[in-house]
Amino acid sequence: MKEAWVTSDNSSYQDIPADALERLNRESGHYVFTSDLTVNEFVLVDEAGFEPLGLVMGSSIYHIGYQQSAWSKNQEMTVLSQAMYNARELAMSRMEEEADALKADGIIGVRLEVKHAEWGQHLAEFIAIGTAVRAKDGQSHRTIKNKPFTSDLSGQDFWTLMKTGYRPVSLVMGSCVYHIAHQGMMQMLRQVGQNQEMTIYTQGLYDARELAMERMQLEAADLQADGIVGVHLHESSHQWGSHVIEFFAVGTAVKRFQESQLKTPSLVLPLNDPGL
Amino acid sequence: MPWFRRNKGAGGKPDDIALSQALQRTFRQYSAESEHQMMQDREALEAGRLPDAAVKRVQRTMARELPWMSTLSIGDLYLADEIRMTPLVQVAGSCFYNAASDMNGRIYLDSNYDAANLVYAYYRAKRDAVERLLMEARLAGAHAVVDAHFRFSRQQSLVECSVIGTAVRFEGLRPPKTPLVSPLSGDAFYKLWQVGWMPVNYCLGYHWHCMPVGYSTRAILSSWNFFNQELTSVTTRFSDTRRYAIEKMVQDAKGGPRVDGFVGVEVNTAIEETELRIFAGYQGGFGFGMMGNGITIDGTFYPFGPEGSVEVPAYNLEFFATGAGVARIHSGRLTAGEIGAYLAALE
């Protein structure tokens, strides 16, 4: 028999709206799970020994602060970096709380989106959405901080990962908003007619990328993960102009928990899709 | 309500704000890099070294002080494991290179109206970015960098090349002096090794030509021309641009290990209208004005102005192609011995 989780005492989920708690209430009698898994994903998640519990979501409408940049200098815009990180974390933590309310082991297929609001300058909407899942055998797959694991892996990737003996630990991320220096008139005059590397730009790009990757790696290290898979580095200027760029590193931290159970694959080349 | 009391009721309940702020205090707090460190990083790049943060990241990951990172997907990782390819660390390289231009940011052309400096900037940016990627890969003792995602961008005369990939080790084999770099993923390596092919590098074919035009070409575009008609001169010149780009791609492949072919070639082309400034005395290849007082292009005479130059309508023809170089090593599935012998021969 499945355990009832959300009780009449919802005091432990202060950060979740009452409507969301009602939707997640598995005691309500009319509870049905919702998920954005495709049929293939649903079947493979089931095959991996997990059941979907519900579509979970967290959001944060965030006002991004102001920081003056030095026109001719490279520098990190820490106020903006922290804002982008905090807002994503707020959305993620609220999504995790919803999953917690369902007593989920984790959330798969997490999508983390940022939309800039047209109705307010410096306002952005951060949304985290995914499908909460729970192991059918009752084994816990939560993080060392007793939170549900999070992952941007699809159902297919989740199945493959589990079979290779790794389990997802957390969606880890690092953000760095960086101001790249403008060139002064004298600098521009010096480079007229010259083929040359613009090391000030290269260094800015390097530092911003390294900071974003290091921050992501430290998050994974805190959770005692072995590695991070499917790392993506996104670059976006959002609404800050061409000289202010956000580097956002994101990936799924993984940890080995058993030996691989996959058999040697056989080579199959699909004939119906030249793109594969 | 007086304006100075309004904050109490506006902007959400104080409890919600306090809750959000308390939660944010538990998040990781970011701190910026010092100016001194930035200066050191710039000096390192100018001296042909890597910035400190990149070196430390690779070293700490290899020492297992930090978790490894990989651009590879789960399926790729599984197939990489099947062929005893172990991901070591994520590696990257970047270069911004500026092509010579005049005070107004206009690119110089050579006597064939080719943007030789811009073409050079593309190859130089790629070469430096890949060299920096390889420096990280060598630090990790890697055999190859796989799943290398290349990105080229251009703002006027400034060209950027950035590459991020996963450094890998082929278990049981001695690393080559120069690791291989390929945009192909673990899945592609698995498939190619099954049929005797080795991904070896990533090649660029780029050419940029400016084609000044006169009346005979522009008349075709006139609103009074009611006939179906090809712009054959532009078509021909564009075909030449493509041929030069592909020749350069083949030449790019000759700079490294043997390449027998390219897979996954991607092509981007652009034709745009522009104005070309030609100065008196310029040895252009398309005709000259009588007595040096102008220039004849495509049947149209353009006289030089008092400043000794003339603006001529033109088309920029750009051809950009990239591909993964592959080499045939064997007719069947590759063995560790064959891969080892191939890597040893690279030195």
Interface residues (C-beta under 8 A of the other chain):
Chain A: Q14 D15 S60 K73 N74 Q75 E76 T78 S81 Q82 Y85 N86 E89 L90 S93 L153 Q156 D157 T160 L161 T164 S175 C176 L189 Q191 V192 G193 Q194 N195 Q196 E197 M198 T199 I200 Y201 T202 Q203 L205 Y206 D207 R209 E210 L211 M213 E214 R215 M216 Q217 L218 E219 A220 A221 A225 D226 G227 I228 V229 G230 V231 H232 L233 G251 A253 S260 L262 T264 P265 L267 L269
Chain B: L19 S20 L23 Q24 F27 R28 Q29 Y30 S31 A32 E33 E35 Q37 M38 D41 R42 L45 E46 P51 A53 A54 R57 T61 E65 L66 P67 W68 M69 S70 T71 L72 S73 I74 G75 L77 Y78 L79 D81 E82 P87 Q90 A92 S94 C95 F96 Y97 N98 A99 A100 S101 D102 M103 Y108 N117 Y120 A121 R124 D128 L158 E160 S162 I164 Y190 K191 Q194
